[in-house]
Amino acid sequence: MIGAGYLLITALIWATIIAFSWGLAKYLKKVYENEKTFLDKILNPLENFIYRILGIDRSKRMGWKEYFLSLFVFSVFSAAISFVVLAFQGMLPLNPMKFPGMSWSLALNTAMSISSNTNLQHYNGGSSLSYLGQMVGIQFLQFTSASSGIVVAVAIFRGFAGKRDNNRNLGNFYTDMVRTMTRVLLPLTLILSLILIGLGVPQSLSGYSLVRTISGSFELIKVGPVSSLVSIMQLGTNGGGYYGANSANPFQNPSPITNYIELGAMMLIPTSMPFLFGQMLHKKGEGRTILIASYGLYAIDLAIALIPLTTLGPGMETRFGGFSTVLYTVTTTAFTTGSVNTALAAMHPLVILAAFLGMMIQATPGGIGVGAMYMLMYVIITVFIVGLMAGRTPEYLGAKITANDVKLAIIAFLAHPIIILVPTAIAYATGAVHTIGLGKGPVGFTQILYEYTSAAANNGSDFLGSTGNTVFFNVSTGIVMWAGRFIPIFIMLAIAGRMSGKKRSTEVALRTDNLIFPAILIVSILILAVLTFFPFLVVGPILMHLEGIRNAL
């Protein structure tokens, strides 16, 4: 039985985040529509300097193809910087611990992971990365990858708003990126970093210290730029922690207060996206629909996970208790962040099932920017289905949804299970699963399926950790992470480009801004997800749960 206190805590967190997100969305609208903000006097000179140095023409507008190409080239360039820093950190400065460079496959995996906003960690950061590696190889890309997710959502919102300008009204990628980093992520990260420092999260470049404990033994105290990394990893739904144990490490997450602050930080910007969508459309009801559907799915995930109200396994992190740990795990996968405050191996199979659902749906509410993108994909599919059932031409926001629009949305949807299931099958067919330590039966299958689901969803939480540091898993998950990032973005930008050039009707064939449509949308998403993934979930976490019941009898 779930206690009333747990429900009250959840309701308070949701209410607080929704309130802050509503206010943030009003500010974001001003940022992306070039309206006046209180930071103009400070940031306008800095941004103009950046535009001059990089040769950016602020007046230029991009179509969807140019916008995507700019994003992809920028991501390749960012990943290349990270790869070089991580592979050669042993010869670079800010390495007082004298850590060697990463192997080529691990450096490649990490660069692709961070640049795709996944932050899958086949490394133990606190024991293998220099300060330069942490700040340039990891934190810098956490800013850029998070920014790219936000600007993609904004570009798609512009396309759906339908202000036609020769089909080139998705904005300017480089301008959007600069304004996102200077006006959104940097100020928020600075504020959160100061809060976390005040609550005991370290921020230092002084090197590690060897100290004698009370028992007389020696322990290496690993501190560094932890607070800044935690701030951008949570706000940007990146998830890659400073330490291998992530937010289970008491330096990174020292108290229940920091635990809830970090949890709220990962929810903030994704929750603001539906509000921003409604404001950019000048139809707040449409944003409300996205928000209700997203949080409705989130509530379903959480309800499944709280059925057992799991107790943690022996030897696992237990500082925050069963409820807080389950809430954190479900939230980090529902928002595709990937940070964890305990080992996944400690969780009940139903919690793992809920985590799978969050990553497979990706719109509950999903990661920063791209969660709203996925929800719009589901809206197009649902509008088409409802239109067929009602015998009417499908329309959304006054624009007709054609067969080509639906085909693109279906391709985006089907790409996700393909890039999860195909490499899972290859891992078993090649025997790669036998090169690492896995559980037996459904446990082992769950671990491998989770690895590729997390990679494809750009989530990053996983069972393997540093045991996944093999050439096969480094390369295969790297490919999956980039496919999971850029294929759906390419398709949804194409749909946004098509929507931007369509004529809009003032007559409403199907109301999508009421309270009925979100319920239809939730049912449609669950049916699609269940039909696609249910057989594999049965073999994995569901079978684990059934075996647990059998063993308990």
Wavefront OBJ file of the C-alpha trace (Angstrom):
o trace
v 0.000 0.000 0.000
v 1.368 3.417 -0.970
v 1.229 5.774 2.002
v -0.513 9.143 1.830
v 2.796 10.785 2.718
v 4.448 9.412 -0.417
v 1.603 10.682 -2.577
v 1.831 14.085 -0.915
v 5.591 14.290 -1.555
v 5.072 13.383 -5.216
v 2.259 15.908 -5.600
v 4.355 18.671 -4.006
v 7.306 17.918 -6.307
v 5.088 17.925 -9.375
v 3.294 21.130 -8.376
v 6.568 22.913 -7.646
v 8.213 21.845 -10.900
v 5.147 22.675 -13.007
v 4.960 26.132 -11.426
v 8.669 26.848 -12.037
v 8.447 25.396 -15.560
v 5.497 27.632 -16.434
v 7.541 30.677 -15.454
v 10.632 29.391 -17.273
v 8.607 28.825 -20.460
v 7.567 32.494 -20.507
v 11.224 33.449 -20.335
v 12.175 30.896 -23.025
v 9.591 32.338 -25.392
v 11.250 35.737 -25.075
v 14.668 34.175 -25.708
v 13.663 32.353 -28.885
v 11.429 35.076 -30.287
v 14.086 37.753 -29.666
v 12.001 39.715 -27.203
v 13.558 41.870 -24.486
v 14.790 40.117 -21.336
v 16.467 41.318 -18.158
v 19.793 39.805 -19.319
v 20.027 41.807 -22.557
v 22.419 44.479 -21.278
v 24.848 41.856 -20.039
v 24.581 39.232 -22.771
v 23.956 41.200 -25.978
v 27.600 42.400 -26.227
v 28.909 38.906 -25.456
v 26.644 37.254 -28.025
v 27.444 39.843 -30.700
v 31.144 39.154 -30.114
v 30.554 35.400 -30.521
v 28.583 35.990 -33.729
v 31.410 38.116 -35.178
v 34.131 35.628 -34.225
v 32.221 32.665 -35.692
v 30.884 34.562 -38.700
v 27.239 33.885 -37.849
v 24.626 35.821 -39.812
v 21.815 36.333 -37.303
v 19.324 37.330 -39.992
v 19.670 34.073 -41.904
v 16.779 31.618 -41.647
v 17.160 27.898 -42.274
v 14.970 25.235 -43.767
v 14.778 21.865 -42.059
v 17.571 20.273 -44.099
v 20.050 23.049 -43.385
v 19.046 23.118 -39.733
v 19.656 19.384 -39.377
v 22.950 19.497 -41.282
v 24.185 22.310 -39.040
v 23.224 20.304 -35.959
v 24.900 17.143 -37.224
v 28.159 18.841 -38.266
v 28.314 20.680 -34.943
v 27.785 17.388 -33.076
v 30.553 15.665 -35.061
v 32.920 18.541 -34.307
v 32.038 18.469 -30.594
v 32.496 14.700 -30.422
v 35.890 15.009 -32.125
v 37.074 17.501 -29.486
v 35.927 15.195 -26.702
v 37.585 12.168 -28.306
v 40.961 13.910 -28.594
v 40.867 15.221 -25.014
v 39.847 11.853 -23.541
v 42.232 9.755 -25.627
v 45.253 12.001 -24.944
v 44.468 13.347 -21.472
v 47.650 11.721 -20.148
v 49.686 14.262 -22.137
v 47.448 17.243 -21.430
v 47.366 19.674 -18.457
v 45.014 19.680 -15.449
v 45.839 16.079 -14.659
v 47.299 16.113 -11.126
v 46.282 12.474 -10.657
v 48.361 11.438 -13.728
v 45.542 9.438 -15.338
v 46.415 7.913 -18.732
v 44.313 8.469 -21.829
v 41.344 6.263 -22.610
v 41.552 3.419 -25.123
v 40.324 4.340 -28.588
v 37.072 2.387 -28.269
v 36.241 3.815 -24.845
v 37.116 7.377 -25.929
v 34.950 6.904 -29.035
v 32.053 5.522 -27.012
v 32.284 8.325 -24.453
v 32.509 11.069 -27.086
v 29.499 9.680 -28.956
v 27.675 9.209 -25.674
v 28.142 12.742 -24.349
v 27.612 14.449 -27.729
v 24.293 12.631 -28.195
v 23.031 13.668 -24.735
v 23.148 10.021 -23.619
v 26.028 9.921 -21.125
v 26.281 6.148 -21.031
v 29.289 5.475 -18.805
v 31.572 2.545 -19.554
v 34.154 4.355 -17.425
v 34.497 5.385 -13.783
v 34.984 9.124 -14.022
v 36.424 9.764 -10.584
v 39.026 7.031 -11.088
v 39.977 7.597 -14.721
v 39.348 11.173 -15.892
v 41.590 14.198 -15.417
v 40.083 17.556 -14.550
v 40.509 18.610 -18.190
v 38.784 15.396 -19.269
v 35.898 16.079 -16.891
v 35.488 19.737 -17.905
v 36.229 19.699 -21.656
v 35.624 16.081 -22.592
v 32.437 15.772 -20.550
v 30.969 19.014 -19.166
v 31.469 21.108 -22.312
v 29.587 18.528 -24.392
v 26.893 18.284 -21.749
v 26.179 21.948 -22.453
v 26.257 21.579 -26.238
v 24.228 18.365 -26.435
v 21.583 19.717 -24.051
v 21.427 22.947 -26.054
v 20.997 21.028 -29.301
v 18.026 19.159 -27.832
v 16.321 22.390 -26.818
v 16.903 24.150 -30.139
v 15.606 21.164 -32.115
v 12.374 21.323 -30.112
v 12.132 25.070 -30.708
v 12.719 24.631 -34.450
v 9.997 21.975 -34.598
v 7.636 24.226 -32.641
v 8.237 26.981 -35.200
v 7.424 24.599 -38.022
v 4.206 23.453 -36.374
v 3.252 27.092 -35.702
v 3.142 27.475 -39.485
v 4.359 31.004 -40.057
v 5.325 30.494 -43.680
v 8.413 32.191 -45.094
v 9.353 30.230 -48.195
v 9.582 27.120 -46.003
v 12.611 28.556 -44.186
v 11.145 29.594 -40.855
v 12.705 27.016 -38.519
v 15.171 29.640 -37.305
v 18.948 29.788 -37.275
v 20.648 26.846 -35.584
v 23.786 28.728 -34.563
v 21.900 31.703 -33.153
v 19.590 29.378 -31.242
v 22.561 27.440 -29.843
v 24.384 30.540 -28.651
v 21.294 32.000 -26.985
v 20.462 28.662 -25.361
v 23.871 28.335 -23.769
v 24.278 31.972 -22.710
v 20.702 32.805 -21.685
v 19.326 29.455 -20.486
v 21.805 26.777 -19.471
v 24.679 28.878 -18.126
v 22.519 31.004 -15.770
v 20.543 28.000 -14.534
v 23.698 25.942 -14.054
v 25.408 28.748 -12.164
v 22.453 29.108 -9.785
v 22.154 25.361 -9.191
v 25.923 24.958 -8.749
v 25.990 27.582 -6.012
v 23.057 25.907 -4.266
v 24.738 22.499 -4.388
v 28.061 23.897 -3.173
v 26.226 25.397 -0.230
v 24.731 21.973 0.493
v 28.081 20.194 0.491
v 28.774 19.121 -3.110
v 32.500 19.803 -3.820
v 33.860 22.125 -6.509
v 37.658 22.051 -6.637
v 40.757 21.666 -8.820
v 43.146 20.922 -5.943
v 43.653 17.228 -6.681
v 42.797 14.124 -4.672
v 43.803 13.695 -1.020
v 44.870 10.574 0.861
v 43.504 10.735 4.413
v 43.559 8.468 7.443
v 40.099 7.371 8.576
v 38.881 6.926 12.159
v 39.538 3.185 11.883
v 43.169 3.861 11.004
v 42.992 2.842 7.336
v 43.673 5.186 4.419
v 41.131 6.445 1.891
v 41.546 8.533 -1.267
v 39.171 11.511 -1.247
v 38.236 12.204 -4.867
v 37.036 15.772 -5.334
v 36.968 18.019 -8.366
v 34.528 20.148 -10.400
v 31.641 18.005 -9.139
v 28.975 20.635 -8.463
v 29.161 22.188 -11.937
v 28.983 18.771 -13.587
v 26.033 17.645 -11.461
v 24.178 20.869 -12.292
v 24.452 20.594 -16.071
v 23.994 16.814 -16.069
v 20.626 17.179 -14.303
v 19.388 20.384 -15.939
v 20.437 19.106 -19.365
v 19.055 15.586 -18.752
v 22.572 14.331 -19.491
v 23.006 11.975 -16.564
v 26.720 11.239 -16.713
v 28.011 11.543 -13.160
v 31.412 12.617 -11.890
v 31.758 9.258 -10.119
v 31.057 5.747 -11.329
v 28.328 5.392 -8.699
v 26.743 8.592 -10.027
v 24.330 10.247 -7.564
v 24.612 7.292 -5.181
v 28.033 8.706 -4.269
v 27.698 10.869 -1.127
v 30.026 13.543 -2.529
v 27.782 13.985 -5.557
v 24.499 13.653 -3.652
v 25.166 14.167 0.065
v 21.671 14.474 1.578
v 17.924 14.001 1.031
v 17.719 17.729 0.248
v 20.249 17.495 -2.592
v 18.516 14.314 -3.748
v 15.215 16.119 -4.272
v 16.892 19.208 -5.733
v 18.733 17.065 -8.302
v 15.522 15.186 -9.057
v 13.657 18.455 -9.620
v 16.440 19.861 -11.782
v 16.140 17.036 -14.305
v 12.378 17.671 -14.540
v 12.522 21.450 -14.968
v 13.310 22.146 -18.633
v 11.468 19.114 -20.145
v 8.340 20.185 -18.235
v 8.672 23.728 -19.597
v 8.611 22.498 -23.210
v 4.829 21.864 -23.441
v 4.199 25.331 -21.998
v 6.627 26.821 -24.531
v 4.892 24.932 -27.358
v 1.502 26.388 -26.428
v 2.912 29.890 -26.082
v 4.710 29.795 -29.429
v 1.500 28.598 -31.075
v -0.526 31.188 -29.182
v -2.728 28.243 -28.264
v -2.048 27.398 -24.649
v -4.552 24.536 -24.737
v -2.320 22.615 -27.145
v 0.588 22.883 -24.730
v -1.688 21.733 -21.915
v -2.585 18.636 -23.941
v 1.086 17.691 -24.293
v 1.714 18.301 -20.592
v -1.275 16.233 -19.410
v -0.400 13.319 -21.694
v 3.264 13.402 -20.642
v 2.572 13.491 -16.928
v -0.228 10.948 -17.318
v 2.279 8.470 -18.743
v 4.769 9.433 -16.040
v 2.106 8.698 -13.397
v 1.445 5.269 -14.925
v 5.173 4.459 -14.838
v 5.397 5.548 -11.228
v 2.281 3.576 -10.230
v 3.783 0.380 -11.689
v 7.085 0.966 -9.902
v 5.431 1.652 -6.543
v 3.373 -1.546 -6.547
v 6.032 -3.411 -4.544
v 7.515 -0.260 -2.938
v 10.777 -2.123 -3.219
v 13.329 -2.524 -0.487
v 16.904 -2.300 -1.664
v 19.151 -5.303 -1.996
v 21.935 -6.130 0.463
v 25.017 -3.965 0.240
v 23.288 -1.338 -1.883
v 22.965 2.387 -1.232
v 20.114 2.820 1.254
v 20.486 6.419 2.470
v 17.337 7.687 0.741
v 15.016 4.750 1.405
v 12.814 2.731 -0.921
v 10.345 5.430 -1.980
v 12.863 8.162 -2.787
v 15.044 5.699 -4.684
v 12.140 4.347 -6.734
v 10.878 7.866 -7.463
v 14.360 8.886 -8.605
v 14.778 5.803 -10.817
v 11.416 6.240 -12.533
v 11.965 9.978 -12.993
v 15.456 9.601 -14.419
v 14.154 7.182 -17.072
v 10.857 8.994 -17.697
v 12.853 12.166 -18.392
v 15.613 10.098 -20.079
v 18.281 11.637 -17.854
v 20.053 8.472 -16.772
v 21.535 9.618 -13.479
v 20.880 7.136 -10.683
v 20.996 7.316 -6.898
v 21.356 3.565 -6.403
v 22.422 0.522 -8.401
v 19.760 -0.754 -10.802
v 20.556 -4.280 -9.640
v 18.990 -3.319 -6.303
v 15.605 -2.548 -7.838
v 12.499 -4.734 -8.013
v 11.711 -6.055 -11.527
v 8.556 -3.898 -11.657
v 10.699 -0.799 -11.146
v 12.894 -1.943 -14.026
v 9.734 -2.514 -16.098
v 8.623 1.056 -15.398
v 12.093 2.286 -16.361
v 11.850 0.377 -19.654
v 8.488 1.989 -20.429
v 9.878 5.472 -19.873
v 12.791 4.851 -22.222
v 10.736 3.030 -24.850
v 8.046 5.723 -25.033
v 10.485 8.665 -24.613
v 7.697 11.173 -24.033
v 6.924 10.720 -20.344
v 7.855 13.654 -20.621
v 11.186 12.553 -22.142
v 14.564 14.239 -22.378
v 15.343 17.901 -22.774
v 13.663 19.077 -25.987
v 13.394 15.718 -27.721
v 10.692 14.465 -25.337
v 8.282 17.082 -26.688
v 9.416 16.140 -30.196
v 8.453 12.515 -29.612
v 5.096 13.531 -28.184
v 4.321 15.474 -31.373
v 5.194 12.336 -33.344
v 2.617 10.415 -31.300
v 0.093 13.232 -31.793
v 0.376 12.941 -35.573
v -0.127 9.178 -35.458
v -3.072 9.503 -33.053
v -4.742 12.272 -35.067
v -4.470 10.111 -38.181
v -5.982 7.079 -36.428
v -8.838 9.105 -34.923
v -9.474 10.767 -38.278
v -9.801 7.404 -39.972
v -12.148 6.148 -37.266
v -14.320 9.260 -37.576
v -14.271 9.220 -41.377
v -12.692 12.681 -41.585
v -9.520 14.074 -43.104
v -6.963 14.138 -40.292
v -5.959 17.656 -39.240
v -3.725 19.092 -36.573
v -3.477 22.799 -35.770
v -5.630 23.484 -38.819
v -3.219 21.734 -41.205
v -4.122 18.540 -43.038
v -2.105 15.500 -42.032
v -1.268 13.652 -45.234
v -0.194 10.081 -45.826
v 3.416 11.224 -46.226
v 3.325 12.945 -42.830
v 2.078 9.759 -41.204
v 4.637 7.625 -43.031
v 7.436 9.805 -41.694
v 6.022 9.616 -38.148
v 5.718 5.823 -38.381
v 9.309 5.548 -39.633
v 10.466 7.640 -36.666
v 8.505 5.390 -34.320
v 9.733 2.108 -35.840
v 13.352 3.251 -35.900
v 13.427 3.056 -32.113
v 12.640 -0.674 -31.674
v 14.834 -1.565 -34.650
v 17.952 0.068 -33.238
v 17.257 -1.584 -29.870
v 16.388 -5.123 -30.889
v 18.802 -5.657 -33.788
v 21.998 -5.001 -31.760
v 20.553 -7.006 -28.854
v 20.190 -9.988 -31.186
v 23.677 -9.402 -32.624
v 25.185 -9.310 -29.113
v 23.783 -12.789 -28.463
v 24.515 -14.135 -31.954
v 28.184 -13.122 -31.809
v 28.681 -14.357 -28.258
v 29.643 -10.848 -27.059
v 27.338 -11.265 -24.052
v 29.582 -14.055 -22.759
v 32.617 -11.760 -22.520
v 31.154 -9.791 -19.609
v 29.631 -10.800 -16.301
v 25.864 -11.148 -16.713
v 23.112 -12.606 -14.598
v 21.513 -15.879 -15.600
v 18.327 -16.331 -17.630
v 15.944 -13.347 -17.739
v 18.299 -11.275 -15.583
v 21.061 -11.386 -18.190
v 18.633 -10.704 -21.043
v 17.200 -7.753 -19.123
v 20.686 -6.311 -18.649
v 21.526 -6.472 -22.364
v 18.105 -5.244 -23.494
v 18.359 -2.403 -20.984
v 21.827 -1.471 -22.274
v 20.608 -0.929 -25.832
v 17.254 0.560 -24.787
v 19.092 3.111 -22.664
v 21.518 3.859 -25.500
v 18.765 4.241 -28.107
v 16.696 6.452 -25.799
v 19.762 8.635 -25.087
v 19.218 7.847 -21.415
v 22.542 6.443 -20.251
v 21.584 4.497 -17.128
v 22.695 0.886 -17.399
v 23.511 -2.329 -15.546
v 26.931 -2.855 -17.098
v 28.905 0.240 -16.137
v 32.643 -0.249 -16.603
v 32.136 -3.971 -17.322
v 30.729 -2.847 -20.670
v 34.140 -1.473 -21.603
v 34.802 -3.904 -24.440
v 35.366 -3.059 -28.076
v 32.060 -4.688 -29.082
v 29.881 -2.878 -26.562
v 31.741 0.425 -26.902
v 31.310 0.501 -30.685
v 27.823 -1.004 -30.880
v 26.305 1.229 -28.202
v 28.054 4.243 -29.757
v 26.330 3.533 -33.081
v 22.993 2.975 -31.343
v 23.309 6.232 -29.395
v 23.869 8.308 -32.513
v 21.186 6.483 -34.482
v 18.760 6.993 -31.599
v 19.627 10.683 -31.501
v 19.778 11.780 -35.099
v 17.344 9.568 -37.034
v 14.230 10.755 -35.121
v 15.470 14.373 -35.153
v 15.998 14.209 -38.928
v 12.488 12.866 -39.489
v 10.721 15.230 -37.085
v 12.503 18.248 -38.569
v 11.302 17.039 -41.973
v 7.733 16.868 -40.657
v 8.099 20.349 -39.133
v 9.353 21.651 -42.474
v 6.286 20.181 -44.179
v 3.964 21.610 -41.537
v 5.462 25.087 -41.846
v 4.419 25.331 -45.498
v 0.846 24.119 -45.114
v -2.267 26.216 -45.352
v -4.208 26.454 -42.120
v -7.947 26.092 -41.796
v -9.928 28.055 -39.231
v -12.459 25.228 -38.948
v -11.624 22.629 -36.325
v -12.210 19.046 -37.464
v -10.778 17.485 -34.301
v -10.334 19.242 -30.980
v -6.900 18.490 -29.542
v -6.923 21.165 -26.850
v -9.541 19.613 -24.559
v -9.289 17.015 -21.790
v -10.503 14.128 -23.946
v -7.686 14.112 -26.478
v -4.873 13.612 -23.912
v -6.673 10.460 -22.696
v -6.936 9.194 -26.283
v -3.273 10.067 -26.821
v -2.165 8.149 -23.705
v -4.122 5.044 -24.754
v -2.720 5.263 -28.293
v 0.872 5.523 -27.022
v 0.470 2.623 -24.611
v -1.034 0.410 -27.319
v 1.818 1.227 -29.701
v 4.455 0.629 -27.016
v 2.867 -2.605 -25.755
v 2.368 -4.082 -29.216
v 5.984 -3.295 -30.107
v 7.916 -4.190 -26.982
v 5.696 -6.446 -24.847
v 7.140 -9.810 -26.040
v 10.650 -8.692 -25.097
v 9.562 -7.274 -21.751
v 7.907 -10.614 -20.988
v 11.210 -12.436 -21.523
v 13.008 -9.845 -19.386
v 11.668 -7.955 -16.334
v 8.195 -9.524 -16.328
v 9.660 -13.042 -16.225
v 12.057 -11.869 -13.496
v 9.045 -10.721 -11.471
v 7.159 -13.989 -12.015
v 10.201 -16.029 -11.002
v 10.480 -13.914 -7.867
v 6.851 -14.688 -6.983
v 7.405 -18.397 -7.627
v 10.512 -18.478 -5.431
v 8.664 -16.681 -2.639
v 5.875 -19.281 -2.556
l 1 2 3 4 5 6 7 8 9 10 11 12 13 14 15 16 17 18 19 20 21 22 23 24 25 26 27 28 29 30 31 32 33 34 35 36 37 38 39 40 41 42 43 44 45 46 47 48 49 50 51 52 53 54 55 56 57 58 59 60 61 62 63 64 65 66 67 68 69 70 71 72 73 74 75 76 77 78 79 80 81 82 83 84 85 86 87 88 89 90 91 92 93 94 95 96 97 98 99 100 101 102 103 104 105 106 107 108 109 110 111 112 113 114 115 116 117 118 119 120 121 122 123 124 125 126 127 128 129 130 131 132 133 134 135 136 137 138 139 140 141 142 143 144 145 146 147 148 149 150 151 152 153 154 155 156 157 158 159 160 161 162 163 164 165 166 167 168 169 170 171 172 173 174 175 176 177 178 179 180 181 182 183 184 185 186 187 188 189 190 191 192 193 194 195 196 197 198 199 200 201 202 203 204 205 206 207 208 209 210 211 212 213 214 215 216 217 218 219 220 221 222 223 224 225 226 227 228 229 230 231 232 233 234 235 236 237 238 239 240 241 242 243 244 245 246 247 248 249 250 251 252 253 254 255 256 257 258 259 260 261 262 263 264 265 266 267 268 269 270 271 272 273 274 275 276 277 278 279 280 281 282 283 284 285 286 287 288 289 290 291 292 293 294 295 296 297 298 299 300 301 302 303 304 305 306 307 308 309 310 311 312 313 314 315 316 317 318 319 320 321 322 323 324 325 326 327 328 329 330 331 332 333 334 335 336 337 338 339 340 341 342 343 344 345 346 347 348 349 350 351 352 353 354 355 356 357 358 359 360 361 362 363 364 365 366 367 368 369 370 371 372 373 374 375 376 377 378 379 380 381 382 383 384 385 386 387 388 389 390 391 392 393 394 395 396 397 398 399 400 401 402 403 404 405 406 407 408 409 410 411 412 413 414 415 416 417 418 419 420 421 422 423 424 425 426 427 428 429 430 431 432 433 434 435 436 437 438 439 440 441 442 443 444 445 446 447 448 449 450 451 452 453 454 455 456 457 458 459 460 461 462 463 464 465 466 467 468 469 470 471 472 473 474 475 476 477 478 479 480 481 482 483 484 485 486 487 488 489 490 491 492 493 494 495 496 497 498 499 500 501 502 503 504 505 506 507 508 509 510 511 512 513 514 515 516 517 518 519 520 521 522 523 524 525 526 527 528 529 530 531 532 533 534 535 536 537 538 539 540 541 542 543 544 545 546 547 548 549 550 551 552 553
